[in-house]
Amino acid sequence: MTDPRLSAITERIIERSRDTRADYLARMDKQRTQGPRRGTLSCSNLAHGFAACNDSDKQSLKLTEAANIGIVNAYNDMLSAHQPLESYPRLIKEAAHGMGCTAQVAGGVPAMCDGVTQGTAGMELSLFSRDVIAGATAIALSHNMFDGALCLGVCDKIVPGLLIGALSFGHLPVIFAPAGPMTSGLSNKEKAAVRQQFAEGKVGREELLEAESAAYHGQGTCTFYGTANSNQMLMEVMGIHIPGAAFEPPGTALRDALTRGAAERLCQITALGSNYTPLAEVVDEKSIVNAIIALLATGGSTNHSIHWVAIARAAGVLINWQDFSELSAIIPLVARVYPNGSADVNHFHAAGGTGYVIRTLLESGLLHEDVRTNWGDGLTHYTLEPQLAEGRLHYVQGASQSADTEVLRPAGDPFSPEGGLRLLEGNLGRCVIKVSAVAPTHRCVEAPARVFDSQSALKEAFDAGELEQDMIAVVRFQGPAANGMPELHKLTPYLGVLQDRGYRVALVTDGRMSGASGKVPAAIHLTPEALHGGAIAKVRDGDLLRLDAEAGELHCLVPEQEWSQRSPAERQSNAAEQGTGRELFAFMRRAVSEAESGASVF
C-alpha cells in the first residue's frame, strides 16, 4: 500500500499539472498514426531514408509492416563512459534482424565530460549542452522513419538531454541502453585525500595525476555516485531501461545481452504489435515522483533538482524544489555510495543494486508500483535480476536482502530516516542543499561572508592565507544566465582543507556542485541569481550569514533597514561571454530560465 504522505504529494503534483499534462498528451495523440510514420512519406522521401540500407532492409522498410528502430547515439571515443557505445549499433541491428525488424542510426548527439572541463572555460557550456542534445535528438527522430527509438547515452547532461528530446516524440516507444561503470580502481576516498594534499601543496602535480589516473582508468562511467550514475538509477526506476541494465560493466557478455535485449524489447512494444508502450505513457507524474524518490533514497546528484524539473516539464508535469524537499522528509536513505560513503557503484551493484533499492522501497509503500514501464505494467518488474543462460538473457528474482549493509540497507532500517536534500529559504532567496554526506555538527554555520565572483578568486585568497577563519564563501555570478551555471568542484579541496583545520565553513552560490557535493555544507542553485539582481549580489565581505540546513533557512543577518537599502553589485567582468565557443551560446544565456524551472531555454 502506498504511503499516504507520498500519495498526497503526488496528487498535488497531478493537480498542479492537470492542464499542462493534458496539453502534452493531446500533442502526442496528434502525432500518432496507424502503422509506421514512414508510411506517410512520399516515395522520394522514403527512398532517401533507406538509400544506404542493404536490399533486405530496403524491402522491409518498403513494406512498412515490421518495426524500424531509430538509434540516437552519444558515442565518442574520448570519454570513457561513451566509448563502449561504438559497438552498440551493430548489436542492436543484429537483435532487430533477429526479430524480423530493422534498425538505423538516426543521428548522433554531443557528449561532453564535466570531469575533463571542470574548472575550465569549457565547463560554462556544460549545462547548455543538455538542451543542445535535446534538440539534436529531435532532429535525429524528425525523419519520421522510425517506430521506436533506442537512445545510447550515459553521463551528466547527455541522458537528460536525450530524454527531453525523446519526449517530443512521446508517441514512440523509447528505451535507453547505458554502457555501465568502469571497474573499481583507486578508491574515491583515497583520490579525494590526494586532491586535498595537492591543494595544500603537500604533493605535486605528478602525484596528483597518478592518483587521478588510478581512479579513472578504463572504459565505463566514473565509479562514484555522481550525476552519471544517478542518471542510471533514475532511468531504471522510471522503467525506461530494461530491468537491471544500469550498472553491469562494459565489455561483458551480460552487458552485450542487455543491449540486445533492449533492442528486442523495443521491437515488441511498437504500435505495430499488441504491447504498444509509448514514452508519453511511461513518463508521467508517478514515474517522475518515483525518480525523485530513487534519487533521495540513494543520495544522488543535486544536478537532478534541475534536470528532472526540465524533464518533467517536457512531459507536461510541473514539479519544484518544495516537492523534492517534502519527499526527502519521508524517504529514507538506504544507500551509502561515495561521496556519501566509502563504497563505489560496483560495490552498490554487488550488494543488491537497483533491484534491491526498488524492492525495499516498494515493500515500504515508498514508490508507486502502479506505473507503466517498458517491461510491462507495474514497477515490480524492476526488482528482477538479469542473468545469462546458454548465452541468452533471462530474469530471476533479484536480491531480497542486502549483501552488504554498510552499502545498502532496508527501508525499515536505513542509514538516515530522510533523503538529505533540502530546500533553504530566506532573505537570500531559494536554494537546495545536500546533507547526506555532511556531518550533523556542520549543518548549521553562522559566520562572516567572504565574497568572490569566480572560483579562481577564492583559490587566490586561499593560497594567500586569507581564509584561515570561520567563514561562509559566497561565490556569485555563476548562475545560468551569467555564465551557464558551471559546477564549482574546483572549490571542494580548499573548503575541505579549511574544515579539516577546524574552521566552520560553508558555501553559498548561484552555481552548481552536482553529485560530488560532499562534507562541506553547500547552499547551491541560489535563485534569483546574482546577474538578475538576486539578493546574493547584495552580500558584502564581513556580513554575518546563517546557513541552517536543519531549519531550512539561509539568511544574511544585516539589519533589515540597511539590507533593504542596499543595491546589488554588478558583475565586473564579462569574461564568460567569449572564448572556448562561449560566444555561440549568448542566445541561450539570454533565454535560459531560472534554476528551479529547470535552467532550460525551451
N, C-alpha and C positions, 0 to 999 in steps of 0.2 A: 504493500500500500504506500502510495506517495506521501511523503511528509507534508502535512497541511501548510506548513510555512513555505515550503517550496511551491506548492500549488498556488498559494496566494500571490507570491512574487511573479510566477509565470502568468497567472490570469491578468495581473496588472499590465504586463508587457503585451499580452494579446489584445487587451482593450486599447492600450495606447497605440497599437499598430494596426488597428482594425482597418482604417481607410487606406493606409499605405500598402498593407499586405494585400488587400483586395485589389488595389490597382496593379500591383506586381503580378498577381495570379491572372488577372484579366489580360495583361500584356502577354504572358506566357501562353495562355489559351489561344490567343490570336495567332501566335506563331506556330501552333500545332496544325499539322495537316495529316491526311491519311497517307501512310506509306512514306518512303524516303523523300526528303526535301529535294534531292537531285532529280526526282521525277517531275518536278515543276520547271526544271531548267530547259532552255532551248537546246536544240541539237548542237549548235556551235558552242554554247556554254559547257555542255556536258563533255563534248569532245576535248575541249581544253582541260577539263578536270581529270580525265583519265589517259591523256596522251602518253604519259611516261610509264603506264602500267603494262604488265605482261598481258598476253592475249587472254589467258584465263580470267584474270581480274577484270579486264575490259568487258568480257562477256557478262560477268556477274554484275558489274556496275550498269551495264546497258539494261539488264532485266529489272533492276531495282527491286528484286524480291528477297535479297539477302542483305544483311546489315553491312554497312561500311563504317569503319571506326576512324575517327579523326584523332591523330596523335599530336598533342601540343607539348613540345619538348623544351626543357630548360637546360639541356646538355651544354656543357663546355668542358674542356679537359684541363683547365687551370684549377678549378675548385674541386676539392676532394669529395664533397657531397654530391656533385653533379657529374663527375667523370664517369661513374658507373652507368649513367643513363645512355652512353654511346651504344650499348648493345641492346637496349630495350626495344627499339623499333623492330629489329629482326625477330626477337622473341614474340612480340605482340602480333606481328604479321603471321608467323608460323601458327600461333594459337588461333588466330582468326580463321586462317585457312582450314584448320582442323575442325572448325565449327561450321564450315561452309560459307564463311564471310570473308570480307576483305578489310584491309587497314591501310591508311596512308598517313604520312607525316604531314599534318596540315600546316604546321608552322613552328617556329622557334621563338622563345622569349628570352630576354636578357636575364642573367643571373649574376649578381654581384655579391661579394662576400664582405660582410662587416668586419670580419677578422683581418682581412687584408687592408681595408680602407680606414680602420679605426684610428682616430686621432689625426687623419689627413683631410685635405680638402675634398677628396672623393667621397668621404662619409656624408657630405652635405647633399649628395644625390641619392643616398640610400633609401630614405623613406619615399621619395618621389618615384623611385624605381618600381614600387608596388603598383602605382596607378599606370605607369608605362606598361608593365606586364599585363595588367588587366586589359588595357587597350589592345595590346599585341595578341592576347588570347582571343578577343572578339574578332580581330582581323583574320586570325587563323581559321576561325569557325564560320566566317561570313560567306564562304564559298557555297554553303548550303549543300555540300556533297555528302554530309555525314548523318548517320542515325544515332550516333553516340560519340562521346569524347573520352579519351584516356589522357589525363594530364600527368606529366612527369616533372616533378619538382620537389624540392626538399626544404630549402633554407628560408631565412627570416622573412623577406618580403615576397619571395617567389610563390610560396603556397597561398598566402592571402591574395596576391595579385591574380594568380591563376583562378582562384575560386570566385573572386569578384567578376572577372571576365566571363567565366563559365556560367555564372548566374544570369548573365544577359542572354544566354541560350538555355535557360532553365527548362524549356520544353524537351530538351535532350537528356537522356541518362548520362551521367558523368562519373567516372571512377578515377581516383588518384592512386598512383603507384610510386612509392618512395624508393630510395636506394639503401636506407639503413645506416647505422652508425659504424664508424671505424672501430677496429679492435682497440682494447684498452692499452694505453701507453703510460707515460709518466702521470701520476695521479694529479688531479686538478688542484688538490691542496698543496702538493709539492711545487707545482707550477706557480701558483699564487704566491707562495713564500719566496721563490726566486724573483718574481716581479717586484715584490716589496724590497728585497735586498738590493735590487738594481736601482730602485727609486732612492734608496738611502746611500747609494754609492758604494755598497759593500761588495758587489760583484760587477764585472764589466759586461759589455755587450756580447762577448764571446760566450760567457757562461749563460747569459740570458737566452741567446739564440739556441744553444744546445738544449736547454730546458724546454723551450717552445717547440723545437723540432722533435723532441722525445714525446711531447704531449700530442702534437698534430703530425702524424707520421705515415698516414696511408689513406686509402680510399674510404669514403663514408663521411658522415657528419661528425663534427666535434662531439666528444663524449659527455660534455657537461650538459646540464638541463637548461639550455638557453632557449632562444626563440625557435631555432630549427627543430629541436626535438620536442618542444612544446607543440609546434605545428602538428607533428605526427600523432601525438596523444589526442589532440582535439579532433583531427580528421577521423581517427579511429572511433571516438565516442560519438561522433556525428553520423557514423555509418557510411562515410564516403569512401574509405578504403574497403577492401575485403577484409574479413576478420584476421587479426594477427599480423598485419603487414608492416606495422610501424617500425619495429626495432630488430628485425632479422638483418644481420650484417650483409654487406655486398659480397658478391663472389661465391656464394654458397649455392648448392643445388636447391635448397629450400627457397632462397631468395628468387632464383630463376622461376621456380614453380609458382611462387606468389605472383610474379609478374605475368606469367602465362594465365594464371587463374583469374587475374583482374580482367584480362582481355576476353577470356571465355565467358566470365560472368556478364561483362558488358554486352556481348553478343546476345545473351539470353534475356536482357531487360530492355531492349529497344521496343519501339512501337510496333515492330513487325511481329512480335510474339505476344504471348499471353501474360507476361510478367512485366509489362511496361512500367518503368520506375523513373520518371523524370526528376532531374535535380531539384526542380522547384518544389516537389513534394517531399524530398529528403531534407532540405534545408528549410525549416520552419521555426516557429517560436520555441517549441520544446527542444528541438535539436540545438538551437543556439544557446538555450539555457544549459543544456547538458554539456556543451563545450566549455562554458564558463565554469561550471561545477568541476569538470575534469582539470581545468587549469588551476583552480583554487585548491583542490584536493591533493594535487601533486606539487604545488609550489612553483608553478610555471612562470613564464616570462611576462613581465609587466607590459611589454610591447603589445600584448593582445588586448589590453584595455583600450588600445587604439584600433588595432587591426580588426578585432571581431565586431567592434561598433560599425566599421566600414562594411564588413562582410554582411552583417545583419541588415544594414540599410539597403544593400544591393538586392536583398531578398524581401524588402518591404517591411522589415522588422526594426522597431525603434528601441534601442537599449541605451543606458547611460551608466555613469560610474556609481550612481546610487544603487543600481541593480547589482553591480559587482560587489559593492560593499555589504549589502544586505545578504546576498548569497554567501559571501565569505563568513559572515557571522554564524551561519548554520551548517557550513560544510567543514568537516574535519580534515586535517592534514594527515594523509595516510602514507605519504612517501617522503623520504629524505634522500634527495639526489643533489649533487653539487650544483649550485653553491649553498643549498640548504642542508647539506650533509656531506659525507666523505665519498659516498658511492657515485659511480657514473652510470650512464644509461644502460650499459651492458649488465651491470650488477642488478639494476632495476628490472631489466628484462628477464634475467635468470631467476630472480626472486618471485616472479609471477607476472610482472609487467602489466600491460594494458588490460588483459583479460581479468586479472585479479582485481585491479582497481575498479573496473566496471562491475564485477560481481559483488564486491563488498559494499559498494555504494548502492547498487540495486537492492541488495538484501536489507539495507537500512532505510529504504524508501527515499534515497537522496539523488536519484536520477529518474528521468521519465523513461519508463520501459515502453510505453505505447507510442513509439515513433516508427516511421518508415525508414528503412535503410536499404542500401544497395544489395544486401544479402537476404532481404525479406522483412516482413513486419515484425517489430519487436527488437529491442536492444540486446536481449539475452543472447542472440546470435554472436555477439561480440565478446562473450565470455569463452568462446571456443578457442582451441589451440590448433594451429596448422601443423601437420606433420607430413612426411613423405612415406608412401607405401608403394613399393615397386616402381619408384620414380614418379608417382602421381601424387598430387596434393589431396589430402583428406583431412578431416577435422575430428578431434576428440574433445572430451570435456577438459576445460582449462583448469588451472590451479584453484583449488578451493581453500587452500591455506598458503600463507606466505612462506617461502623457503628461507627467508632471512628477515626477521622482524626488526633488524637495525636499518633496513631499507624500506620495507613495506609492512604496514600493519592493517588490521581490520578496522573498519569504520567505527566499531564499538570500542576500540582500544587504540586511539590514534596518537600520533606524536603531539598533536595540539587539537583542541576542540574546534578551532576555526582555521580558515584557509590562509589568513595572513595578508590579504590585500585589502587595504582600507582607503576610504575617501577622507581626505583632510579638507577642512573648510575654515575660513577666517577672513580677516581683512586683507590677506594677500591673494585670495581667490580660491579656486578649487584645484585639487591635485590628487594623485594617488601615491601610496607608499606601500612597499612590500616589506613585511616584518618577519616573514618566516625564517630568515637567516639572521635577524637582529636580536641579540640577547635582550631580555626584558629590561635590564638596567640601562640600556642605551636607547630605549624607545621614547623617552622624553628628554629633550635637550633644550635648555634655556641659556643662551649665550649671545655675545655680541656678533653682529654680522661683519663678514669680510666680503666685499662686493667685487665681482670680476665680470668682465664682458666676454671672456674667452677661457678655454681650458689652458692655453699656454700662459695666460696671465697668472693663473693660480699656480702653475708649475714654477714660474719665475719667483713668485713670492715664497714658495716652499723652499726652493734652492737657496734663497737669500736668508732663510731662517726667520722669516717674518710671521710664520703661522704657529709658533710654539706657544699655544694658548688654547683655552676653550673658545670655540668659535662655530658659527654656522656659515658655511661658504655659500654665497649667493652667486650663482653663475647664470647670467641672463642674456637676452638676445640670442637664445638657442631654440626658439620656437619654430613651428613650420613655416610661418611667413617670413621670419628673419633670415634663416639660413637652412631650411629644410629639416630642422629638428634632428641633428645628429645624436648618436649615442655618445656618452661622455665617459667612456671607460678609462680614458687617459687619467682621469681624476682618482680612480679607485685606489691605486697603490699609495698615493700621497695621503689621502684621507685615512686609509687603513693604518699607515705608519703613525700618524698623529694619534689615532685612537689607541693603538698599542702602546704608545708612550704615556698613556694615562689621561689624555685630554678628552673632554667631552666635545665631540664634533658631529656635524650633520651637514647635509647638502640640501639646498633648495634651488630648483632650476625649472625653467620652462622647456628644457631639453629632455632627452631620454636616457635611460640606463639599461633597459632590456632585461633579458634573462639572467644576466650576471650581477644583478643587484644583490649586494651581499651584506656584510656585517655592519656597515655604516648606514645609519638611517638616511634615506634619500627621498625627499618630497619632490616628485618629478611630474612632468607634463603640466606644470602650473599654468592655469588658464584664468583670465586672459593673459596672453604672452606680452613680454616687455615691448615688442615693436608696436603693438596695438594699444599702448598706454596702460597695460596691466599694472597692478599695484607693485609687482616685483621691481618695476622701473623706478619706484619711489624710495626704495630702501637705500640707505647710506651706510658707509662704514661706521661701525660703532653702535648702530641701532640695536636694541635688545630684541631678539627674536625668540619665540617659543614654538617648538615643534613637539606636539604631544600626540604620538600615534595611538595611545590608549584612549584618549578622549576624542580623537579625530579632529584636532584643532591645529591651525597654523596661523600665527599672529605676529605682527610687528607691534611691539609694546611701546610705541611712541604715543604721547598724549593725543587724544582724538582731534583736538583743535589744530595742533601742529600737523598731524597726518593729513587732515582734510585740506589743508592749505598748500601742501607740497605739490609741485609739478613733477611729472615723471621725467626721468632722464632720457635724453635722446641718444641713439646709437652713434658712436664716434667714428665708426669705420663701416664702409660698405664692401669690405673685402670679400664677403660671401657671394657677391654678385658677379664675379668674373674669375676665370681660370678653371682648369680641370673640367671644362664643359658647363660650369655653373651658369654662364650667361644664357645657355639654351633653356634653362629652367625658370627664368624670370617670370614667365606667364603662370607657372604653377605656384610660385611663391605669392603672387598677387591673388590667385584664385582659391588657395587652399583654405579649408575650414579649420576651426579650432580643434584641439586635440580630442576633446570629449565628443566631438561629432565625427571622429574618425580620421581627422587630418587628411581629408580627401579633396581632390579637385573635381569630383563628379557631383 
